[in-house]
Amino acid sequence: MINFLINQFEKRKRKSSDIRTAFGVFAGVIGLLSNLLLFVGKLLIGLLSGSVSIMAEAMNNLSDTVSSVLTLVGFYISGKPADKEHPYGHERFEYISGMLVSLMITFVGFQFLMTSIERIREPQTIKVTPVVLIVLLLSVLIKIWQGFFYQRVAKKINSNTLFAASKDSLIDVYTTITVLISSAIEGFTGVQIDGFVGLLMAGYIIFSGLQLIRGFVDELMGLRPDQNEIDKMKAYLSAFPEIVGYHDLLIHQYGPNKTFASVHIEIDDRWDLNRAHEMIDQIEKKFKEQLSVELVCHIDPVNLHDQLQQFVHLELKKIIKSIDADLKAHDIRLVEHEKHSRILFDLVVPNSFKGTDQELNFRIQEQVYRKIGDYPIEVTFDHTYLLS
């Protein structure tokens, strides 16, 4: 059923200019209709039976309904093209709509926390009927279907918002089963556990809301890219044997499918500008076509023919490796002057390194004097780059 629904929709929207937005809106509509159906059914059953846990479930479905509306709005706005005020597009609005959903879920959780505490203080008998059990069982089946539907669409369009919705739907299955069991126990044994079940559900809703908030805050602040993405970029850069090396990769994401990056490309300093320009054009084009990444390359000329420069380069690499194998140096150059010759380089320091930049500078300088010569060093310490 899910595959049929997705395939039919894809056939109808195949010529759409933004299939991702179309799928996101489609998922939002399906979620809106199914959650609205669940909310109305559970609310009626909750009012008839007097069960606070069933009404809590109904309110949870109401929050899911509002979430679906926010998902619709989020995908509509995030699908808008770049403009003068937003030159990088609007895709990050998907994270904002997800944040609003998370805040709403957390608020609902706190509301039912108070309601459940009140029910524990003043317990009331639940009126369990076969209709109650049937409605809850049907809600479990609908939520299972909804969760897998969200999951399939999320994978298709790479949407963290829909992945979160899928997870929320499937976890709702477990909470509904808990309510079903507690209602049955109270109906057949008379043990009043409704308030306690509502309390557990409220705790779960609050926890889920806070976890979602944290995730979307991380997205808005900027997360480290997935290691697989970094490895793909390294593989593409390594596929160009003409370049000497690369370093200082920076990646910026302005939404799930809007990625910009910059990298320093090391080339032989004997190349002319036209040859260097042609090479970086090829690299940037390959990133755009095969990785959907807008790459900007910075050229770093490297002296490969001067024996003294090569000696300094190799010896400095050995010195740095002897201090810590994870330290990476680049842009190494000997600037010669009659009175003020010096060695300049950038040093990438991993988080695992114990010690300050000043201590590291002193240790390197000490060995340079002993192994290379009377050259002062000038080091630029890098702590934020993804690649050395």
N, C-alpha and C positions, 0 to 999 in steps of 0.2 A: 504493500500500500504506500509506504513512504517513498520507495524508489519510483513507483508509478507517478505519484504526485509531483516529485521533483523533476522527473523526465518530461512530463507534460508541460510543466511550467517553463522548463528550459527551451523546449521546442517553440513555445509561443514567444519567448523573449530573446531568441537567439540573435536577432538583429538589433537588440537594444544596445545603445552606446555605453551604458554602464550596467552590465549584468550583475555586478556585485551589489550595487544599490537595490536593483530590482529584486534580487533574492533576499536581501535583508528586510525590505518592506514586506515581501511575501511571507517570510517567517514571522514578522511582527503581527501580520493580520491573522495568521493561523493561531498564534499564541493568544492573541486578543480574544478570538471567538471561543477557543477551548477553555481559557481561564475564566471568561465571563460565564460560560455554562456551568463550570464547577462552582463558582462563587454563589450563583443563584440557588443551585441545588443544595449546597451545604448550608447556606444561610437559612433556608426554609426548614431543613431537617434539624438544624441546631435550635431554632426557635421553637419548633414543635416538641423537641425532646428535652430542652432546657440544658443542653450540654455545652459548657464553656469551651471544652477542647474542640468540639465540632465547629463551634462558632469561631474559634481561633483559626481553625483550618480554613473556614470560609474567608476570614479576613486576610489570611495568607494568600488565598487565591485572588482576593481583591487587589492586594499589592502586586501580585503577578500580572493582573489585568492592566494596572497602571504601568507596570514595567513594559508590557507589550506596546502600550501607547508611546512610552518614551523611546522604545526601540525603533518604532516607526519614525518618530520625529528625528531620532539620532541618525538613522540611515539616510533619511531624506536630506538633512543638512550636510552630513559628511560626504554625500555624493555630489554636492555642488562643486563646480570647477573653481580653480584659483581666480582671484580677482585682485584689484589694486590694494585693498586692505588686508587680504590674506593671500600673499604670493605663493605660499606653500600648500594651498588648498584648505579644505575643511574637514579632512578625515579624522582629526583629533576630537571632533565633536562627538564621535562615537564613544570615546572614553568619558566625556562629560556626561552624556546621557546615562552611561553605565554607573557613574558616580552618583547621580541623582537617584537611580533605582536602589543602589546600595544604602543610601541615607534613609530612603523611605522604608526599606525592609528593616533596618535597625530601629527606626522609630516605632514601627508596628510591633516589633519584638518587645520593646520596653512597655508599650501600652498593655500588652497581654501578660507581661510579667506581673504588673500591678493587679490585673483582673484575676489571675490565677492565685495570687497570694490571698486576695479577698475571698475566693471560693474555698481555699483551704481553711480559712478562719470560720467561714459560714457555709459548710457543705450542703449541697442540694442533690436530690435524687434525680438521676437521668432516666428519661422515659425511652427505653430501648424497644424499637419495633423492627420487624423484618425490613421495612422500608429504609431505616437508618443503615442497616448492614449492607443492603443492596447499593445504596447511593455511595457509601464509602468504598465499596469494592469496585464500582464503576469508575470512581475517581482515581483509584490506583491504576486501573488499566489505561485511562486517558492520559495520566501523567507519565506512565511508561512510554506510551506512544509519542507524547509531546517531547520527552527528553531525548529519545532517539532521533526524532525529526530535527530538533535543534542541532543535535550533534552532527548529523549528516550535512545540513546546510552550512554549519560552522566550518567543517572541514573543506567544503567546496569553495567557500569564499574567504577562508582564513580570518575568522572573526572571533576575537576573544570575548566580545560581548555575548555572542550566541553560545560560545562554549560555557560561559558562566550561567546562562539561562538553562542550558542542558543539564549542567550539574545541579542547579537549584531544583529543576523538575524531578530528577531522579532521586534526590534526597527527600523531596516532598513525599515520594512514594513510601519511604521508610517511616516518616512521621505519621502519614495517614494510616499505615498498617498498625502503628502503635496506638493511635486513637481507636481504631477498629477493635483491637484486642482489649483495651481498657474499657470500652463501652460494653463489649460482650461480658467481660469479667464482672463489671458492676451490675449488669442486667441479670446475670444468672446467680451471682453470689451475694449481691447487696453491699459489697465492699466499695466504699466511696473513694475512688482514686482519681476522679476527674480533675480536681484542682492540681494534684501532683503531676499528672500527665501534661496538663496545660503549662505548668511551671517548666517542665523539661523542654516542651516545645518552644516556649518563649526563650529559654536559654539558647536553644539551637538557632532560632531565628536571629537573635542578637549576634551570636558567634558568626553565623554565615554572613550577616550584613557587614560586620567589622572586617572579615576576611576579604570580602568583595571591595570594600572601601580601600583597604591597603593595596590590593592589586591595581585598582585604577589610579590611585595616587602614584604608585610606582611607574605606571605607563605615562602619566602626565609629566612626571619629573624626568623621565628618560632612563630606560633600563639598558643594561649591557646586552647587545645583540646575542641571539642564540649562537652557541659555539659552532653549530653546523653551518650557519651563514658565514661566520668568520673563516671557517675552513674552506668554504667554496671560494671566497674572495682570494684567499692565499693561493689556492690552486690555480685560479685564473691569472693571477699576477706571476706566478712561477712558470706559467706556460709561455712567457715571453723571454727566450734565452738572450735576446739582445741587450736587455737591461742588466745592470750590475747587481741591483737589489732594490728593496723597498722597505719603508718603515713609516712610523707615525700615522697609522690608519685611524681616522675618526669617522664615526657613523652617527648620523642624526635621523631619527624617524619622526615624521609628522603624520603618522597614522599607520594602519596595518600594511598599506601598499604604497606608502610614500616615503622612500628612503634616499637620503643624500649621504655622500661620503667624500672624504678627501684623503690623499695618500702622497707621500714623498717618493718619487721614483729616482733611483740613482742611475746615472748614465756616464759613459766615458766623456771626459771633458773635451776631447778632441772632436766630438760631433758638432756639426753646425746647427744653427737654430731650426732650419727647415727639417732636418732629419729628426731632431728631438721632438719637434711639434707633430710630425707625422706619427711617431711612435706613441706618444701619449693620446693622440686622437684615436688610434686603434684600440688602446686599452679602454678608454672611456666609452667607445662605441660598443665594445664587447660586454662591458658591465651593464650598459643600458639595455641591450638586446637580449642578453641571456640571464641576467640577474635582476633586471628592473631596478637598477640602482643608478642614480645620477652621480657620477664620480667626477671629481676635479683633481687633477694631478699637478703636483709641484715638482719641478725638476731640480735635482741635486747633482751637479757635476762632480765626478770623482777622478782624481789623478791616478792613472794606471801605468804610467810610463816612467815616472821619476823614482829612482832607486831609494833615495832618502825618504821620500813620502811613503813608499811601500814598506820600508824598514820600520818607520814610526807606526804605521797602521798595524802591522803584524805584531810588533812588540807590545803595543798598547792593548791589543786584543788579548794577548797572553796574560798581561798584568791583571786585567779586569777579570778574566776567567779564574785566575788564581785566588782572587778575593771571594768571588761568588759566581758559580756557574750560570746562575739565572740573570746576572747583569748583562745588559746588551748595550753596546756602543755603536754609534753611527755618526755620519758627518765628520769623520776624523780628518783633520788637515793640519799641516805644519805651516804656520805663517812665518816666513823668514824675514828678518830685518837686521840691519847691522847692530842695533843696540837692544831691540826688544822682540826677538824671535820667541814664539810661544806655540803651544799645541792647543787646538780648540776641538771640542767634540761634544756630542749630546749623549747622555747616559740614561737609559731606561731602568728604573729601580722598581723591582716587584714589591708587592705588599708584604711578602714574606721576609724581606731583608730586615735584619735587626741592626739598627744604628742610624745616626743622623746623616744628612747630606754633608755636613761639615767634617764629620769623622771619615766618611768615605772619600771625600776630596783629599784629605790629609794622607790617607793610606796610599791612594793612587799617586799623588805627587811625590811621596817618598820613594816609591819604586821607579818612577819615571827618572828621577835624578840618578838612581843607581844603574838602571838598565838601558836608558835611551840617551840621556845627556842633560845638560843644564838648561832645561826648557821648563818655564812655568806653564801650568795648565789652566785653561778656562773651561769649566764644565757647565753645561746646561742640563739640569736634572729634570727628567720626565717621569711623572707618576700617574698619568691619566690615559696613556695610549693603549690601544688594544694589541698592537703588534710592535715588535722591535724592528 
